[in-house]
Amino acid sequence: MVQAARLLMDEVLATKTGSKILIVDDNPTNVELISVQLRPFNYDIRKAFEGEEALSLVKKDPPDLILLDLMMPRMSGYEVCKILKNDPATRMIPIVIVTALRELDDKIKAIELGADDFLMKPYNKLELTTRVKSLLRIKELYDDLDSSESIVFTLAETLEAKDVYTRGHSERVARYSVLIGRQMKLNDTELRDLRRGTLLHDIGKVGVKDSVLNKESKLTPEELAHIRTHPARGFEICKRLRSFKNVLPIIRSHHERIDGRGHPDGLKGDQIPLLAKICSIADAFDAMTSNRPYRRGISPEQAADIFEREIDSGQWDPTILKIFIDLIRSSLAKGQT
């Protein structure tokens, strides 16, 4: 399945779609001139003659690139650029400012708002087409990464859907982990990475034999060694995606132990990434409180008791574990667990 996953990702990375270009200028002559110059390249050309119209078109069907005039009535190109670059759904769309303004302050303002490139009027056709092609290639790379991410998350969901006993496991681990992270005052970026990484922490199990994953009796030493390969397998599946850089440590290291007796790398103490330490505790809690083919899950209160006995066992980070125990006890007191 690991090989199949990689082949599927390769197929997506090789896929290209038609490029949609939105030209935004209040002067119809300028819009038509750019359209004519780009026509030989068979781009899907869209046109807008004011800022609000441009935003409406982007919302309905996001283009692959925007050629944007700065000086427009009602809503300037600056405002359009700022709105699009502040929106996570549109910030990766390249914006080329096409303007007659030559003052340095005008350029700096547009750059600060997120503009990707400039074309100074008058420009020649080669300059226009070269910059458009260059930015479209960059946009394709970002789109490929998004597609590959979707495939990986879909694989993770498919993996859990195969087994009624693990269904929802990663989502619960993500929820518990984020609760811990918030209690630890992690910032928004760290919380986002924590959620994404914990959702994918078991993705490597796509390369583990079903007979081992679903075995209802005790695993043999060989089978245990095989299932313990899943963190490294998951790392191998996801390492090609640069957008996964900050979640890879969670995937690879969520079975490490503070005392160095974990796997796959035998990391100790502070060598273990913080987010992986959080995931390991949340992962263990959900495993203890969920039903398995070979046993019934225990109650959250029983799990908290076990954790308290294991604070100094060398398996968990004591500080993080105490935070989670307090969260469990508090939830139990409020009747929320």
Phi and psi in degrees as GROMACS dihedral restraints (atoms count N, CA, C in turn):
[ dihedral_restraints ]
;  ai    aj    ak    al  type     phi  dphi    fc
    3     4     5     6     1   -62.6    20    10
    4     5     6     7     1   -44.1    20    10
    6     7     8     9     1   -63.6    20    10
    7     8     9    10     1   -40.4    20    10
    9    10    11    12     1   -62.6    20    10
   10    11    12    13     1   -39.9    20    10
   12    13    14    15     1   -62.7    20    10
   13    14    15    16     1   -42.6    20    10
   15    16    17    18     1   -66.6    20    10
   16    17    18    19     1   -40.0    20    10
   18    19    20    21     1   -63.2    20    10
   19    20    21    22     1   -39.6    20    10
   21    22    23    24     1   -64.8    20    10
   22    23    24    25     1   -41.4    20    10
   24    25    26    27     1   -64.7    20    10
   25    26    27    28     1   -41.4    20    10
   27    28    29    30     1   -60.4    20    10
   28    29    30    31     1   -38.6    20    10
   30    31    32    33     1   -63.7    20    10
   31    32    33    34     1   -41.8    20    10
   33    34    35    36     1   -66.6    20    10
   34    35    36    37     1   -41.6    20    10
   36    37    38    39     1   -62.8    20    10
   37    38    39    40     1   -25.0    20    10
   39    40    41    42     1   -89.8    20    10
   40    41    42    43     1    -7.8    20    10
   42    43    44    45     1   -83.3    20    10
   43    44    45    46     1   133.0    20    10
   45    46    47    48     1  -126.3    20    10
   46    47    48    49     1   145.7    20    10
   48    49    50    51     1  -117.4    20    10
   49    50    51    52     1   165.5    20    10
   51    52    53    54     1   -61.5    20    10
   52    53    54    55     1   144.2    20    10
   54    55    56    57     1   -93.8    20    10
   55    56    57    58     1   126.6    20    10
   57    58    59    60     1  -101.2    20    10
   58    59    60    61     1   125.0    20    10
   60    61    62    63     1  -119.9    20    10
   61    62    63    64     1   126.9    20    10
   63    64    65    66     1  -104.4    20    10
   64    65    66    67     1   123.2    20    10
   66    67    68    69     1  -102.7    20    10
   67    68    69    70     1   124.6    20    10
   69    70    71    72     1  -122.4    20    10
   70    71    72    73     1   112.5    20    10
   72    73    74    75     1  -161.0    20    10
   73    74    75    76     1   137.4    20    10
   75    76    77    78     1   -76.5    20    10
   76    77    78    79     1    -9.0    20    10
   78    79    80    81     1   -98.4    20    10
   79    80    81    82     1   109.4    20    10
   81    82    83    84     1   -58.1    20    10
   82    83    84    85     1   -30.9    20    10
   84    85    86    87     1   -64.9    20    10
   85    86    87    88     1   -42.9    20    10
   87    88    89    90     1   -64.1    20    10
   88    89    90    91     1   -40.5    20    10
   90    91    92    93     1   -62.7    20    10
   91    92    93    94     1   -45.0    20    10
   93    94    95    96     1   -66.2    20    10
   94    95    96    97     1   -37.8    20    10
   96    97    98    99     1   -61.7    20    10
   97    98    99   100     1   -46.7    20    10
   99   100   101   102     1   -64.9    20    10
  100   101   102   103     1   -39.9    20    10
  102   103   104   105     1   -58.9    20    10
  103   104   105   106     1   -44.2    20    10
  105   106   107   108     1   -64.8    20    10
  106   107   108   109     1   -40.2    20    10
  108   109   110   111     1   -68.9    20    10
  109   110   111   112     1   -28.4    20    10
  111   112   113   114     1   -93.3    20    10
  112   113   114   115     1   -11.2    20    10
  114   115   116   117     1   -56.3    20    10
  115   116   117   118     1   -39.1    20    10
  117   118   119   120     1   -61.6    20    10
  118   119   120   121     1   -16.0    20    10
  120   121   122   123     1   -96.0    20    10
  121   122   123   124     1     6.2    20    10
  123   124   125   126     1    56.9    20    10
  124   125   126   127     1    35.6    20    10
  126   127   128   129     1   -76.0    20    10
  127   128   129   130     1   155.9    20    10
  129   130   131   132     1   -87.1    20    10
  130   131   132   133     1    99.3    20    10
  132   133   134   135     1   -89.5    20    10
  133   134   135   136     1   126.1    20    10
  135   136   137   138     1  -114.1    20    10
  136   137   138   139     1   154.3    20    10
  138   139   140   141     1  -132.1    20    10
  139   140   141   142     1   140.6    20    10
  141   142   143   144     1  -140.2    20    10
  142   143   144   145     1   143.6    20    10
  144   145   146   147     1  -114.7    20    10
  145   146   147   148     1     7.0    20    10
  147   148   149   150     1  -158.1    20    10
  148   149   150   151     1   162.4    20    10
  150   151   152   153     1   -62.1    20    10
  151   152   153   154     1   -45.7    20    10
  153   154   155   156     1   -64.4    20    10
  154   155   156   157     1   -38.4    20    10
  156   157   158   159     1   -63.1    20    10
  157   158   159   160     1   -40.0    20    10
  159   160   161   162     1   -62.5    20    10
  160   161   162   163     1   -45.7    20    10
  162   163   164   165     1   -62.0    20    10
  163   164   165   166     1   -38.5    20    10
  165   166   167   168     1   -64.0    20    10
  166   167   168   169     1   -43.2    20    10
  168   169   170   171     1   -65.6    20    10
  169   170   171   172     1   -39.9    20    10
  171   172   173   174     1   -63.7    20    10
  172   173   174   175     1   -40.2    20    10
  174   175   176   177     1   -65.5    20    10
  175   176   177   178     1   -40.1    20    10
  177   178   179   180     1   -70.6    20    10
  178   179   180   181     1   -41.7    20    10
  180   181   182   183     1  -154.4    20    10
  181   182   183   184     1    92.0    20    10
  183   184   185   186     1   -56.8    20    10
  184   185   186   187     1   130.9    20    10
  186   187   188   189     1   -80.8    20    10
  187   188   189   190     1   173.7    20    10
  189   190   191   192     1   -90.5    20    10
  190   191   192   193     1   -17.0    20    10
  192   193   194   195     1  -161.8    20    10
  193   194   195   196     1   147.3    20    10
  195   196   197   198     1  -124.6    20    10
  196   197   198   199     1   129.1    20    10
  198   199   200   201     1  -102.0    20    10
  199   200   201   202     1   113.6    20    10
  201   202   203   204     1  -123.4    20    10
  202   203   204   205     1   124.1    20    10
  204   205   206   207     1   -79.8    20    10
  205   206   207   208     1   147.3    20    10
  207   208   209   210     1   -86.5    20    10
  208   209   210   211     1   -43.5    20    10
  210   211   212   213     1   -92.4    20    10
  211   212   213   214     1    95.1    20    10
  213   214   215   216     1  -132.7    20    10
  214   215   216   217     1   149.3    20    10
  216   217   218   219     1   -70.9    20    10
  217   218   219   220     1   160.4    20    10
  219   220   221   222     1    66.5    20    10
  220   221   222   223     1   -63.5    20    10
  222   223   224   225     1  -129.0    20    10
  223   224   225   226     1   117.6    20    10
  225   226   227   228     1   -76.2    20    10
  226   227   228   229     1   167.2    20    10
  228   229   230   231     1   -63.5    20    10
  229   230   231   232     1   -31.0    20    10
  231   232   233   234     1   -58.8    20    10
  232   233   234   235     1   -46.3    20    10
  234   235   236   237     1   -65.0    20    10
  235   236   237   238     1   -42.7    20    10
  237   238   239   240     1   -60.8    20    10
  238   239   240   241     1   -46.1    20    10
  240   241   242   243     1   -61.2    20    10
  241   242   243   244     1   -45.0    20    10
  243   244   245   246     1   -61.3    20    10
  244   245   246   247     1   -45.2    20    10
  246   247   248   249     1   -63.0    20    10
  247   248   249   250     1   -44.8    20    10
  249   250   251   252     1   -69.9    20    10
  250   251   252   253     1   -38.4    20    10
  252   253   254   255     1   -78.5    20    10
  253   254   255   256     1   -16.3    20    10
  255   256   257   258     1   -91.0    20    10
  256   257   258   259     1    -5.7    20    10
  258   259   260   261     1  -100.1    20    10
  259   260   261   262     1   118.9    20    10
  261   262   263   264     1   -55.1    20    10
  262   263   264   265     1   -27.7    20    10
  264   265   266   267     1   -74.9    20    10
  265   266   267   268     1   -20.2    20    10
  267   268   269   270     1  -127.4    20    10
  268   269   270   271     1    -2.6    20    10
  270   271   272   273     1   -65.5    20    10
  271   272   273   274     1   -21.7    20    10
  273   274   275   276     1   -88.5    20    10
  274   275   276   277     1    -0.2    20    10
  276   277   278   279     1   -74.7    20    10
  277   278   279   280     1   120.9    20    10
  279   280   281   282     1   -64.5    20    10
  280   281   282   283     1   136.6    20    10
  282   283   284   285     1  -120.6    20    10
  283   284   285   286     1   121.2    20    10
  285   286   287   288     1  -103.7    20    10
  286   287   288   289     1   120.1    20    10
  288   289   290   291     1   -81.2    20    10
  289   290   291   292     1   122.7    20    10
  291   292   293   294     1  -111.4    20    10
  292   293   294   295     1   109.9    20    10
  294   295   296   297     1  -150.3    20    10
  295   296   297   298     1   157.0    20    10
  297   298   299   300     1   -94.0    20    10
  298   299   300   301     1    -7.3    20    10
  300   301   302   303     1   -69.0    20    10
  301   302   303   304     1   130.4    20    10
  303   304   305   306     1  -118.2    20    10
  304   305   306   307     1     0.1    20    10
  306   307   308   309     1   -72.1    20    10
  307   308   309   310     1   140.4    20    10
  309   310   311   312     1   -60.5    20    10
  310   311   312   313     1   -37.5    20    10
  312   313   314   315     1   -60.5    20    10
  313   314   315   316     1   -36.0    20    10
  315   316   317   318     1   -65.6    20    10
  316   317   318   319     1   -41.7    20    10
  318   319   320   321     1   -65.7    20    10
  319   320   321   322     1   -44.8    20    10
  321   322   323   324     1   -61.0    20    10
  322   323   324   325     1   -41.5    20    10
  324   325   326   327     1   -61.4    20    10
  325   326   327   328     1   -43.8    20    10
  327   328   329   330     1   -66.3    20    10
  328   329   330   331     1   -39.1    20    10
  330   331   332   333     1   -64.0    20    10
  331   332   333   334     1   -43.3    20    10
  333   334   335   336     1   -62.0    20    10
  334   335   336   337     1   -28.4    20    10
  336   337   338   339     1   -84.0    20    10
  337   338   339   340     1    -6.8    20    10
  339   340   341   342     1   110.8    20    10
  340   341   342   343     1     6.8    20    10
  342   343   344   345     1   -58.4    20    10
  343   344   345   346     1   143.6    20    10
  345   346   347   348     1   -95.1    20    10
  346   347   348   349     1   -25.0    20    10
  348   349   350   351     1  -164.2    20    10
  349   350   351   352     1   169.7    20    10
  351   352   353   354     1  -130.6    20    10
  352   353   354   355     1   146.1    20    10
  354   355   356   357     1  -127.8    20    10
  355   356   357   358     1   120.3    20    10
  357   358   359   360     1   -93.0    20    10
  358   359   360   361     1   127.2    20    10
  360   361   362   363     1   -75.1    20    10
  361   362   363   364     1   138.2    20    10
  363   364   365   366     1   -81.0    20    10
  364   365   366   367     1   147.4    20    10
  366   367   368   369     1  -122.2    20    10
  367   368   369   370     1   162.6    20    10
  369   370   371   372     1  -100.0    20    10
  370   371   372   373     1   163.6    20    10
  372   373   374   375     1   -61.5    20    10
  373   374   375   376     1   -40.5    20    10
  375   376   377   378     1   -63.6    20    10
  376   377   378   379     1   -40.4    20    10
  378   379   380   381     1   -61.9    20    10
  379   380   381   382     1   -43.7    20    10
  381   382   383   384     1   -62.0    20    10
  382   383   384   385     1   -53.3    20    10
  384   385   386   387     1   -67.0    20    10
  385   386   387   388     1   -34.7    20    10
  387   388   389   390     1   -65.7    20    10
  388   389   390   391     1   -45.5    20    10
  390   391   392   393     1   -68.2    20    10
  391   392   393   394     1   -37.5    20    10
  393   394   395   396     1   -62.7    20    10
  394   395   396   397     1   -47.4    20    10
  396   397   398   399     1   -61.5    20    10
  397   398   399   400     1   -43.3    20    10
  399   400   401   402     1   -61.2    20    10
  400   401   402   403     1   -46.7    20    10
  402   403   404   405     1   -71.6    20    10
  403   404   405   406     1   -31.7    20    10
  405   406   407   408     1   -66.9    20    10
  406   407   408   409     1   -35.7    20    10
  408   409   410   411     1   -63.7    20    10
  409   410   411   412     1   -41.5    20    10
  411   412   413   414     1   -63.8    20    10
  412   413   414   415     1   -41.8    20    10
  414   415   416   417     1   -62.7    20    10
  415   416   417   418     1   -37.9    20    10
  417   418   419   420     1   -61.6    20    10
  418   419   420   421     1   -39.3    20    10
  420   421   422   423     1   -63.3    20    10
  421   422   423   424     1   -43.8    20    10
  423   424   425   426     1   -63.4    20    10
  424   425   426   427     1   -41.5    20    10
  426   427   428   429     1   -65.4    20    10
  427   428   429   430     1   -38.2    20    10
  429   430   431   432     1   -61.8    20    10
  430   431   432   433     1   -41.7    20    10
  432   433   434   435     1   -62.7    20    10
  433   434   435   436     1   -41.9    20    10
  435   436   437   438     1   -60.6    20    10
  436   437   438   439     1   -42.5    20    10
  438   439   440   441     1   -65.2    20    10
  439   440   441   442     1   -41.1    20    10
  441   442   443   444     1   -66.2    20    10
  442   443   444   445     1   -39.3    20    10
  444   445   446   447     1   -58.7    20    10
  445   446   447   448     1   -43.8    20    10
  447   448   449   450     1   -60.8    20    10
  448   449   450   451     1   -39.4    20    10
  450   451   452   453     1   -63.0    20    10
  451   452   453   454     1   -44.6    20    10
  453   454   455   456     1   -63.5    20    10
  454   455   456   457     1   -45.1    20    10
  456   457   458   459     1   -64.6    20    10
  457   458   459   460     1   -36.6    20    10
  459   460   461   462     1   -64.8    20    10
  460   461   462   463     1   -39.7    20    10
  462   463   464   465     1   -61.0    20    10
  463   464   465   466     1   -41.8    20    10
  465   466   467   468     1   -63.1    20    10
  466   467   468   469     1   -42.4    20    10
  468   469   470   471     1   -66.7    20    10
  469   470   471   472     1   -40.4    20    10
  471   472   473   474     1   -63.4    20    10
  472   473   474   475     1   -39.7    20    10
  474   475   476   477     1   -58.5    20    10
  475   476   477   478     1   -46.5    20    10
  477   478   479   480     1   -73.2    20    10
  478   479   480   481     1   -32.1    20    10
  480   481   482   483     1   -65.9    20    10
  481   482   483   484     1   -20.8    20    10
  483   484   485   486     1   -70.7    20    10
  484   485   486   487     1   -22.5    20    10
  486   487   488   489     1  -128.5    20    10
  487   488   489   490     1   117.0    20    10
  489   490   491   492     1   -60.8    20    10
  490   491   492   493     1   -25.6    20    10
  492   493   494   495     1   -79.6    20    10
  493   494   495   496     1   -22.9    20    10
  495   496   497   498     1  -107.9    20    10
  496   497   498   499     1    -0.6    20    10
  498   499   500   501     1   -60.9    20    10
  499   500   501   502     1   126.7    20    10
  501   502   503   504     1    86.1    20    10
  502   503   504   505     1    -2.0    20    10
  504   505   506   507     1   -59.0    20    10
  505   506   507   508     1   -51.7    20    10
  507   508   509   510     1   -65.3    20    10
  508   509   510   511     1   -36.4    20    10
  510   511   512   513     1   -64.7    20    10
  511   512   513   514     1   -40.7    20    10
  513   514   515   516     1   -67.6    20    10
  514   515   516   517     1   -42.2    20    10
  516   517   518   519     1   -60.5    20    10
  517   518   519   520     1   -40.3    20    10
  519   520   521   522     1   -63.1    20    10
  520   521   522   523     1   -41.7    20    10
  522   523   524   525     1   -65.3    20    10
  523   524   525   526     1   -45.9    20    10
  525   526   527   528     1   -63.4    20    10
  526   527   528   529     1   -41.4    20    10
  528   529   530   531     1   -63.0    20    10
  529   530   531   532     1   -43.4    20    10
  531   532   533   534     1   -65.1    20    10
  532   533   534   535     1   -36.0    20    10
  534   535   536   537     1   -60.5    20    10
  535   536   537   538     1   -43.7    20    10
  537   538   539   540     1   -63.9    20    10
  538   539   540   541     1   -45.9    20    10
  540   541   542   543     1   -59.0    20    10
  541   542   543   544     1   -41.0    20    10
  543   544   545   546     1   -66.3    20    10
  544   545   546   547     1   -38.8    20    10
  546   547   548   549     1   -64.8    20    10
  547   548   549   550     1   -28.9    20    10
  549   550   551   552     1   -87.3    20    10
  550   551   552   553     1     2.5    20    10
  552   553   554   555     1    65.0    20    10
  553   554   555   556     1    35.3    20    10
  555   556   557   558     1   -66.6    20    10
  556   557   558   559     1   150.6    20    10
  558   559   560   561     1   -79.2    20    10
  559   560   561   562     1   174.1    20    10
  561   562   563   564     1   -61.2    20    10
  562   563   564   565     1   -39.0    20    10
  564   565   566   567     1   -65.1    20    10
  565   566   567   568     1   -43.3    20    10
  567   568   569   570     1   -64.7    20    10
  568   569   570   571     1   -39.4    20    10
  570   571   572   573     1   -66.1    20    10
  571   572   573   574     1   -38.8    20    10
  573   574   575   576     1   -64.0    20    10
  574   575   576   577     1   -46.0    20    10
  576   577   578   579     1   -63.0    20    10
  577   578   579   580     1   -38.7    20    10
  579   580   581   582     1   -63.0    20    10
  580   581   582   583     1   -45.0    20    10
  582   583   584   585     1   -64.5    20    10
  583   584   585   586     1   -46.2    20    10
  585   586   587   588     1   -64.7    20    10
  586   587   588   589     1   -42.4    20    10
  588   589   590   591     1   -67.0    20    10
  589   590   591   592     1   -39.6    20    10
  591   592   593   594     1   -72.3    20    10
  592   593   594   595     1   -31.3    20    10
  594   595   596   597     1   -63.3    20    10
  595   596   597   598     1   -27.3    20    10
  597   598   599   600     1  -107.3    20    10
  598   599   600   601     1     7.4    20    10
  600   601   602   603     1   -61.3    20    10
  601   602   603   604     1   -28.0    20    10
  603   604   605   606     1  -103.9    20    10
  604   605   606   607     1    15.0    20    10
  606   607   608   609     1   -57.9    20    10
  607   608   609   610     1   -27.8    20    10
  609   610   611   612     1   -65.5    20    10
  610   611   612   613     1   -13.9    20    10
  612   613   614   615     1   -70.5    20    10
  613   614   615   616     1    -8.5    20    10
  615   616   617   618     1   -64.8    20    10
  616   617   618   619     1   -19.9    20    10
  618   619   620   621     1   -98.9    20    10
  619   620   621   622     1     7.2    20    10
  621   622   623   624     1   -98.3    20    10
  622   623   624   625     1   140.3    20    10
  624   625   626   627     1   -60.3    20    10
  625   626   627   628     1   136.5    20    10
  627   628   629   630     1   -58.8    20    10
  628   629   630   631     1   -35.0    20    10
  630   631   632   633     1   -63.8    20    10
  631   632   633   634     1   -27.8    20    10
  633   634   635   636     1   -84.2    20    10
  634   635   636   637     1   -44.4    20    10
  636   637   638   639     1   -59.7    20    10
  637   638   639   640     1   -39.5    20    10
  639   640   641   642     1  -102.6    20    10
  640   641   642   643     1    11.0    20    10
  642   643   644   645     1   -65.6    20    10
  643   644   645   646     1   132.6    20    10
  645   646   647   648     1   -91.9    20    10
  646   647   648   649     1    -9.1    20    10
  648   649   650   651     1  -110.8    20    10
  649   650   651   652     1   178.6    20    10
  651   652   653   654     1   -61.8    20    10
  652   653   654   655     1   139.1    20    10
  654   655   656   657     1   -75.9    20    10
  655   656   657   658     1   144.8    20    10
  657   658   659   660     1   -74.8    20    10
  658   659   660   661     1   163.6    20    10
  660   661   662   663     1   -55.4    20    10
  661   662   663   664     1   -37.8    20    10
  663   664   665   666     1   -67.1    20    10
  664   665   666   667     1   -42.3    20    10
  666   667   668   669     1   -67.4    20    10
  667   668   669   670     1   -37.0    20    10
  669   670   671   672     1   -64.6    20    10
  670   671   672   673     1   -42.0    20    10
  672   673   674   675     1   -63.5    20    10
  673   674   675   676     1   -37.6    20    10
  675   676   677   678     1   -65.8    20    10
  676   677   678   679     1   -45.7    20    10
  678   679   680   681     1   -69.9    20    10
  679   680   681   682     1   -25.4    20    10
  681   682   683   684     1   -74.5    20    10
  682   683   684   685     1    -3.8    20    10
  684   685   686   687     1   -81.2    20    10
  685   686   687   688     1    -6.8    20    10
  687   688   689   690     1   -66.6    20    10
  688   689   690   691     1   -32.2    20    10
  690   691   692   693     1   -62.8    20    10
  691   692   693   694     1   -43.2    20    10
  693   694   695   696     1   -68.8    20    10
  694   695   696   697     1   -37.7    20    10
  696   697   698   699     1   -62.8    20    10
  697   698   699   700     1   -43.0    20    10
  699   700   701   702     1   -62.6    20    10
  700   701   702   703     1   -40.9    20    10
  702   703   704   705     1   -58.6    20    10
  703   704   705   706     1   -44.6    20    10
  705   706   707   708     1   -64.2    20    10
  706   707   708   709     1   -38.0    20    10
  708   709   710   711     1   -64.6    20    10
  709   710   711   712     1   -40.0    20    10
  711   712   713   714     1   -98.9    20    10
  712   713   714   715     1   -10.2    20    10
  714   715   716   717     1   -68.0    20    10
  715   716   717   718     1   -19.5    20    10
  717   718   719   720     1   -75.8    20    10
  718   719   720   721     1   -16.1    20    10
  720   721   722   723     1   -92.5    20    10
  721   722   723   724     1   110.5    20    10
  723   724   725   726     1   -62.9    20    10
  724   725   726   727     1   -28.1    20    10
  726   727   728   729     1   -70.1    20    10
  727   728   729   730     1   -11.3    20    10
  729   730   731   732     1   -96.9    20    10
  730   731   732   733     1     8.1    20    10
  732   733   734   735     1   -51.6    20    10
  733   734   735   736     1   -44.1    20    10
  735   736   737   738     1   -82.2    20    10
  736   737   738   739     1    -9.8    20    10
  738   739   740   741     1  -101.7    20    10
  739   740   741   742     1   -13.4    20    10
  741   742   743   744     1   -58.4    20    10
  742   743   744   745     1   -40.0    20    10
  744   745   746   747     1   -60.8    20    10
  745   746   747   748     1   -31.8    20    10
  747   748   749   750     1   -68.2    20    10
  748   749   750   751     1   -46.2    20    10
  750   751   752   753     1   -61.8    20    10
  751   752   753   754     1   -43.5    20    10
  753   754   755   756     1   -80.3    20    10
  754   755   756   757     1   -33.5    20    10
  756   757   758   759     1  -112.7    20    10
  757   758   759   760     1    13.6    20    10
  759   760   761   762     1   -75.5    20    10
  760   761   762   763     1    -4.6    20    10
  762   763   764   765     1  -114.2    20    10
  763   764   765   766     1    17.9    20    10
  765   766   767   768     1   -78.5    20    10
  766   767   768   769     1   158.8    20    10
  768   769   770   771     1  -122.1    20    10
  769   770   771   772     1   150.2    20    10
  771   772   773   774     1   -58.7    20    10
  772   773   774   775     1   -33.6    20    10
  774   775   776   777     1   -84.1    20    10
  775   776   777   778     1     2.1    20    10
  777   778   779   780     1    86.4    20    10
  778   779   780   781     1     5.9    20    10
  780   781   782   783     1   -97.0    20    10
  781   782   783   784     1    14.7    20    10
  783   784   785   786     1   -89.7    20    10
  784   785   786   787     1  -167.4    20    10
  786   787   788   789     1  -143.5    20    10
  787   788   789   790     1   157.8    20    10
  789   790   791   792     1   -92.8    20    10
  790   791   792   793     1    -7.8    20    10
  792   793   794   795     1  -111.9    20    10
  793   794   795   796     1    -3.0    20    10
  795   796   797   798     1    62.0    20    10
  796   797   798   799     1    37.1    20    10
  798   799   800   801     1   -69.9    20    10
  799   800   801   802     1   153.5    20    10
  801   802   803   804     1  -123.4    20    10
  802   803   804   805     1   149.3    20    10
  804   805   806   807     1    43.3    20    10
  805   806   807   808     1  -121.9    20    10
  807   808   809   810     1   -72.4    20    10
  808   809   810   811     1    -6.4    20    10
  810   811   812   813     1   -68.5    20    10
  811   812   813   814     1   -24.3    20    10
  813   814   815   816     1   -81.7    20    10
  814   815   816   817     1   127.4    20    10
  816   817   818   819     1   -58.4    20    10
  817   818   819   820     1   141.9    20    10
  819   820   821   822     1   -55.2    20    10
  820   821   822   823     1   -46.5    20    10
  822   823   824   825     1   -66.7    20    10
  823   824   825   826     1   -30.8    20    10
  825   826   827   828     1   -68.4    20    10
  826   827   828   829     1   -36.6    20    10
  828   829   830   831     1   -62.1    20    10
  829   830   831   832     1   -42.3    20    10
  831   832   833   834     1   -63.5    20    10
  832   833   834   835     1   -46.1    20    10
  834   835   836   837     1   -59.9    20    10
  835   836   837   838     1   -40.3    20    10
  837   838   839   840     1   -62.0    20    10
  838   839   840   841     1   -38.0    20    10
  840   841   842   843     1   -70.9    20    10
  841   842   843   844     1   -46.0    20    10
  843   844   845   846     1   -63.0    20    10
  844   845   846   847     1   -38.5    20    10
  846   847   848   849     1   -62.8    20    10
  847   848   849   850     1   -45.6    20    10
  849   850   851   852     1   -65.1    20    10
  850   851   852   853     1   -40.7    20    10
  852   853   854   855     1   -61.5    20    10
  853   854   855   856     1   -45.5    20    10
  855   856   857   858     1   -67.6    20    10
  856   857   858   859     1   -36.0    20    10
  858   859   860   861     1   -63.1    20    10
  859   860   861   862     1   -40.6    20    10
  861   862   863   864     1   -68.7    20    10
  862   863   864   865     1   -36.3    20    10
  864   865   866   867     1   -95.6    20    10
  865   866   867   868     1     1.6    20    10
  867   868   869   870     1  -106.0    20    10
  868   869   870   871     1   149.6    20    10
  870   871   872   873     1   -72.2    20    10
  871   872   873   874     1   145.2    20    10
  873   874   875   876     1  -129.3    20    10
  874   875   876   877     1   162.4    20    10
  876   877   878   879     1   -56.8    20    10
  877   878   879   880     1   -29.4    20    10
  879   880   881   882     1  -102.5    20    10
  880   881   882   883     1    -1.7    20    10
  882   883   884   885     1  -166.1    20    10
  883   884   885   886     1   161.2    20    10
  885   886   887   888     1   -88.4    20    10
  886   887   888   889     1   148.2    20    10
  888   889   890   891     1   -71.5    20    10
  889   890   891   892     1   150.5    20    10
  891   892   893   894     1   -91.6    20    10
  892   893   894   895     1   170.6    20    10
  894   895   896   897     1   -78.0    20    10
  895   896   897   898     1   157.7    20    10
  897   898   899   900     1   -56.3    20    10
  898   899   900   901     1   -36.9    20    10
  900   901   902   903     1   -64.5    20    10
  901   902   903   904     1   -41.2    20    10
  903   904   905   906     1   -65.2    20    10
  904   905   906   907     1   -38.7    20    10
  906   907   908   909     1   -64.0    20    10
  907   908   909   910     1   -40.9    20    10
  909   910   911   912     1   -62.4    20    10
  910   911   912   913     1   -38.8    20    10
  912   913   914   915     1   -62.3    20    10
  913   914   915   916     1   -43.8    20    10
  915   916   917   918     1   -62.6    20    10
  916   917   918   919     1   -45.3    20    10
  918   919   920   921     1   -58.7    20    10
  919   920   921   922     1   -41.3    20    10
  921   922   923   924     1   -62.4    20    10
  922   923   924   925     1   -37.1    20    10
  924   925   926   927     1   -71.6    20    10
  925   926   927   928     1   -22.1    20    10
  927   928   929   930     1  -103.3    20    10
  928   929   930   931     1    10.4    20    10
  930   931   932   933     1   -55.3    20    10
  931   932   933   934     1   -41.1    20    10
  933   934   935   936     1  -106.1    20    10
  934   935   936   937     1    23.7    20    10
  936   937   938   939     1   -77.5    20    10
  937   938   939   940     1   -16.5    20    10
  939   940   941   942     1    94.5    20    10
  940   941   942   943     1    -4.6    20    10
  942   943   944   945     1   -86.4    20    10
  943   944   945   946     1   -39.6    20    10
  945   946   947   948     1  -114.8    20    10
  946   947   948   949     1   160.1    20    10
  948   949   950   951     1   -73.8    20    10
  949   950   951   952     1   115.8    20    10
  951   952   953   954     1   -58.0    20    10
  952   953   954   955     1   -39.9    20    10
  954   955   956   957     1   -64.5    20    10
  955   956   957   958     1   -46.5    20    10
  957   958   959   960     1   -67.3    20    10
  958   959   960   961     1   -40.0    20    10
  960   961   962   963     1   -63.1    20    10
  961   962   963   964     1   -41.2    20    10
  963   964   965   966     1   -62.4    20    10
  964   965   966   967     1   -38.0    20    10
  966   967   968   969     1   -61.8    20    10
  967   968   969   970     1   -43.1    20    10
  969   970   971   972     1   -70.7    20    10
  970   971   972   973     1   -38.6    20    10
  972   973   974   975     1   -59.7    20    10
  973   974   975   976     1   -42.9    20    10
  975   976   977   978     1   -62.1    20    10
  976   977   978   979     1   -38.5    20    10
  978   979   980   981     1   -64.5    20    10
  979   980   981   982     1   -42.0    20    10
  981   982   983   984     1   -63.4    20    10
  982   983   984   985     1   -48.3    20    10
  984   985   986   987     1   -61.6    20    10
  985   986   987   988     1   -41.6    20    10
  987   988   989   990     1   -64.3    20    10
  988   989   990   991     1   -41.5    20    10
  990   991   992   993     1   -65.7    20    10
  991   992   993   994     1   -39.5    20    10
  993   994   995   996     1   -63.1    20    10
  994   995   996   997     1   -40.9    20    10
  996   997   998   999     1   -63.7    20    10
  997   998   999  1000     1   -32.0    20    10
  999  1000  1001  1002     1   -90.4    20    10
 1000  1001  1002  1003     1    -2.7    20    10
 1002  1003  1004  1005     1    71.7    20    10
 1003  1004  1005  1006     1    29.6    20    10
 1005  1006  1007  1008     1  -101.1    20    10
 1006  1007  1008  1009     1   -15.2    20    10
